[in-house]
Amino acid sequence: MTKLHFSSLPTTTFIIVTAAILFAVIPPPAHALGSGSTLAVISATGTVCGVVSDQPRLRIVCYRRGQTVEVEPNISFSAISGGRTSLCGIRSGGYSLLCWDNITSQKSTFQSKRLYFNRTVPLENLAVGDDHICARTVDTDTVECWRPNDVPKMPSRADQFSSISSGSGFSCGILKPSLQVRCWGRATAMAEEIQHGFGNMSMETITAGDSHVCGINITGLLVCRGRNGGGQLNAPSGSPFEYSALSLGGNHSCAIRTHNQTVVCWGGMGQFSINKTNGVSFQILASGSDFICGLTTRNFSIVCWGPGWPILSGSESGVELELPEILPGSCVNSSCSECGIYPQSQRLCFGTGNICNRCFSPISVPPPALPPPPSTPPQTSTRRSATLTTGLLVFAIVGSVGGFAGICTVIYCLWIGGCFGNKKIHNSVQPTITRAASSNNGNGTTSNNSPPSRSSTIRRQGSRIMRRQRSGTSSKHPDRAEEFSLSELAGATNDFSMENKIGSGSFGVVYRGKLQDGREVAIKRGETASKMKKFQEKESAFDSEVAFLSRVHHKHLVRLVGYCEERDERLLVYEYMKNGALFDHLHDKNNVERSSSLLNSWRVRIKVALDASRGIEYLHNYAVPPIIHRDIKSSNILLDATWTARVSDFGLSLMGPDSEADFRPTKAAGTVGYIDPEYYGLNLLTAKSDVYGLGVVLLELLTGKRAIFKDAENEGTPISVVDFAVPAIMSGELVRVLDRRVGPPEVNESEAIELMAYTAMHCVNLEGKDRPTMADIVANLERAFALCDESPGNISSGGNSIVSAE
């Protein structure tokens, strides 16, 4: 998730625009029960069919119980798919769909029926379930289904899909352009359960089994949803894009490893792992309910195995079937310019087309392991149109010149005391709550009497907030927030004494207090109107905090206890966060020893990232209407007494009718180093703006660097953590930029850190559409945290509750 912000656009844009697209040279995925390929199985009779290669007619040939079965007509096919007792195939060219029904063990030949014929609207992506048939149209990407006729909850004619797959009584597809999973079929409950399981996750591929669906999300991770009676959802952990082709059956799942094309299976009581397939590389897979078949890379022969595979006298499971050479992918009339042509394509297709390699363009295949760097750096696919790519390249060139001049101008302005005109950037409403031992607060302001460093001056001056827009409907008397009197809060803080002060910011000062009933709270007191010129701005921020925090309740959001409005006084009362702000733990100058903070543990840092992402996911996906925070940064992530992270500060937040919808507030708002460049430059605000800010926080957790810091290697020039970390992640040298205070990661921690790094890299993509959703991020960080739990070097936290990810 390549990280970019407006202060680093020239360098990072250049890296992204000039990076080559990384492709894995393998054919289209072998799908499972009910997905079209050149290999198919009919579950009920143990029949295996394939499209033959290197013949004038790329016909279908089938194998059943030691015998070859003739399939009429003897014509060329591009894809086939099998159900419980049926087989269907799309003719070469896509204009006709034929099916062979009621295939039983007694029939020696298969007679076809034509379901579809239209020379102007060709079909592709055939998906046959146990007894239903769907396909996708080539030009419109809509879905056509033929059986059964009374399928409820069919896709709308306006819905467009990038791919579809069918299971037992249901089908699922990936919607364009959102990449979210949608399911339908007569098994309505199953379809809804699977669709709900994927939620808002963005998927690259999906494959259906009897009662579950697995796929690869846009960050390259393997994800499974649905029923789990045989452990078929217990997918093995792995690096991004470690697995490619998938094949699912009744209670088992299998996948092909990208790097060596061997097969790994899970579920099915362990009955799908046999010695005969160890070390064998496969091109495609296809599953029946209780067996699986694969097309080998060595000679394009078929091998089948599993408890349901019929073993004849003198034979055994895992032996090659006596069938002619089968195509490793569909032959199409295409130059395959996007991903290249599969080797031997002309021979295999008998000169009638090409087999195109399948691209792995989403992110990149990551380096094999931390700490040793890979020999070939992974590269990122931008997936941009030619016009957009050209525009970005021009922007990069112009920006390089402008960026240099801009930095000089900013530094000059900061020395003389201000600039930016009407677009002033300053810290967000809620100040960073500091710990007693901190030497500076989360906004870069020094505490005690020590003079501010030049870097902290740059951060403080460069973080002045842009004027806020009052958003949503503010309720000054919310139902679930207590109203306190000024005298009550004065008593709780010893009359707002300096001994109780724990932080400060543009809104005012934060005090630690104790209410009459014994509750510890943090009280944020805004300056009175007589002391400031922008009272209306503070009033808006106050109303926003009260309105938002009164209606959202989540364990990873700071809870609003109450508020106070008396004359010109505006005070907000929060639950007290004992361990202060994440910013202080990462950037406090005193935190130089491993023992100085519990945050100096990779496992704990990943847990903090996971907590924060869950809080933001709640705002985007579960709050009604959704909420865009607009100021995600490390000083707005606070830690309670059990080191659970919570997102704070809703003074800039906006409500929207749809978390994915974009709208244009009158003024951009946020903090330098964290603000979404698309939002700042184009005034285009979406939920992906929060994703960008979280990506910067993830990079802070990995490197220990501030969002903007002075680079000693560049003569103290200010640099963003994005420009510092992303090139190292992309080149496989993550270990070079990791925070040395934490110490070397254990083996499994290395995998977890690498996954977190790739997640962060894609969170900070220049364009919001290329960033993952919060559901994707949560899934990745959950996987990373689980990897840490497997590490022998786990930290025992005694009585603290950080040991579990709830």
C-alpha positions, 0 to 999 in steps of 0.5 A: 500500500504505497504511501504518499502525501503532499509533502512527498509526492514527487519522490513517491510518485516517481517510484510508483509511475516508473515501477514495472508491473510484476506478473506471475507466469501461470495460466488462469486459475483452476477453479473449484466446484462450479467454476469454468476452466479447461478441467471439470469434474462431475461429482456424483459419478466421479467423472473427469473431463478436459479440453484436449490440446494440440488438435485441430478441434479442441474437443472435450474428452472425459474419463470415468472408472477406467474408461474414456467416454465420448462427448458429442459434438466433436467441436472446439470449446474454450471452457467447461464446468461440472455440477453434481450430474451435469457438464456444461461448456462454452464453445470457442468464440463464446457465442454458444453454451452447451450442456450434458444433463443426467450424466450417470454411470450407465451412459457411455456417451453424452448427448448435449443440449444447447442453452444459449446462442448469440453471436453478438453477445459472447459468454465467458466465466462459466459457473456451474453449481450442483444444479444451476448454471450461470455465466458472464457476458464479455462486453457488459460484464453482466450475469446470465443464469439459466437453471433453475428458473425461480432463483431468488435474489438474482443480480440486477441487470445493472450489476457488473462483475469481474468474475463469478463462481457457483457452489451448492445452491448459490453463486457469488461474484465480485462486483465492479468497481467496488470488488465486493462479494455479492451472492445469490441463489435458491440457498438464500441463507447460505448466500447471505451468510457468505456475502455477510462474511466477506462484508466490505472486503475487496477481493481479487478472486473468489472460488466456491465450494459446497457451502463456503467460498475462498478467495484472494483479497486485493492485498494478496491474502487468502480469505475463506468464508461460509460453513466450517464443518470440516475445517475448510475455512482454516486456510494456512497462513502465508505471505501476500500472493503466496497462493494462486489457483483455488479449488473447493469441495464439500468440506475441503479446500485446496490452493496452488502455491505461486512460487513452485505450483505445488498443492496445499489442501486443508479441511476434509479431515486431512484426507486430501494430502497424499504422498503421490502429489508431494513435490508435483507442480500443477497448472489448474485444479477442479474439485468434486464434493469429496475428491479433487483433480489437478492438471500437472505442469510436467506433461499436462496429465490429470491426477485425482485423489481424495476419499471420494475418488473411485479406486479401481482394482490394481490402481491407487489414488494419485495416479495419472489418468489415461487421457490425452494432453489437456489444455492448461488454459483457454485458447483465446483470440488475443495478443495477451499484451497485458500479461504475456503468452503462456509458453507452448501456446501456439502448439497447445492451441494448434495455431487457433489462439493463445493461452494468456498468462494470469497477471498478479497485478494488485500489489506485488509478490512480496520478498520471500522473508525478513530479514534477508532481502530478495534478489529481485525487488518486488514492484508495484502495479499501478493499475492506472489507465494510460491517460492517468499514468501519463498525467501522474508522470507529468505531475511528478516532473512538475512536482519535483521542481515545485516540491523543491521550491515549496520546501524552501518556501515552507521553511522560510515561512516557518522561520518568519512565523506563518504563511499559507493564507486561508489554508492554514494547517494546524493541529487538530482539535483534541490535543495530544494527552501526554504522559508525565515522563514525556518531554514533548506532547503529541503535537511536537510541542516541548514541555518543561522549559526546554527550547523546541528543536528545529524539527519540532518547530517545523512540525508544530508550525506545519501542523496548524489546522485548516479551517474546519467545516461544521458537519452533520447535525450537532445535538447540544443535549445528546441523550447519552452524554452527561451534562456537568456544571463548571463547578463540578469539573473545577472541583474534579481538577483542583480548580484546573491546577497546573498539577493536573494538566496532562496536555494542551493544543489549539482547542485548549488544555486537557486536565486529569480529573476525578469526579465525585463518584470516583471516576477518573476522567480527562477534561478538555477545556476550550479557551474562552471567547475573550482569549481567542479570535476563532471562537466559532471554530472552537464552537464547531469543533466542540459541537462535532465532538459531542454529536459524534461521540454521543452516538458511537460506542465501541471498545476502540473509540475513546468514550465521551463521558459528558460535556459542559456549556456555561457562558463562554466555557466549552468543556468535554469530559472523556474516560481517562486513558492512563497510558497516554498517546501512541505518539509519545511512546514512539517519539518521546526522546526518553524512550531509547531503551527497550525496557522504557515502554511496553510499546517496544515490542513488535507484537504489541505494536501490531496489536495497537495497529489492529485496535486502531483499525477496528475502531476506524472500521466501525466508523466507516462500516457500522456507524449510521450514517458512516463517519469519516474521521479526517484526522487519523494520526498517532497523537489521536490514538490513545492507550488505556490502562490495559494498553488497548488502543482507542481512536480519539478526537472527532472535532474534524469528523464528517458524516456522509450518506455512504462511507465510500461516497465522496464529497467536497467540504469547503476547506480541507482539514487535517495534519501535515504528514497524515493528510490524504494528498488526493483530499488536500490537492483535489478537495476530494474526501472519501473514507479512503482519506482515513485509510491514508492517515492510518497507513502513515501511523502503521509506518510510524509503528514500523520505523519509529519515525515521525510523520515528518522528520529531519533525515540525518543522512540528508543533512537534516532535510525534512523528509516524510516517513512515506518517502523514507519507508516505502522505497525500502519496503518495495525493494525488499529492504524493510529490515533496514528501516525498522525501529531498532529500539524494538530489537530483531523480530523473531521468525514469525514476527518477521512474517507479521511485520512484513505483512503489516509493512505491505498493508501500510504501503498500499494504504498510502497509495496516491489515489484513494481507489488503489487503497484497501478498505478498512475491512481489508486492513483489519483482516491483514492485521488480524493475520499479522497478530496471529502470526506473532502469537505463533512466535516463540518470542511472544511477550508475556504481559503479566496482568495486562490484557494486551495478550489477546486480540478481542 
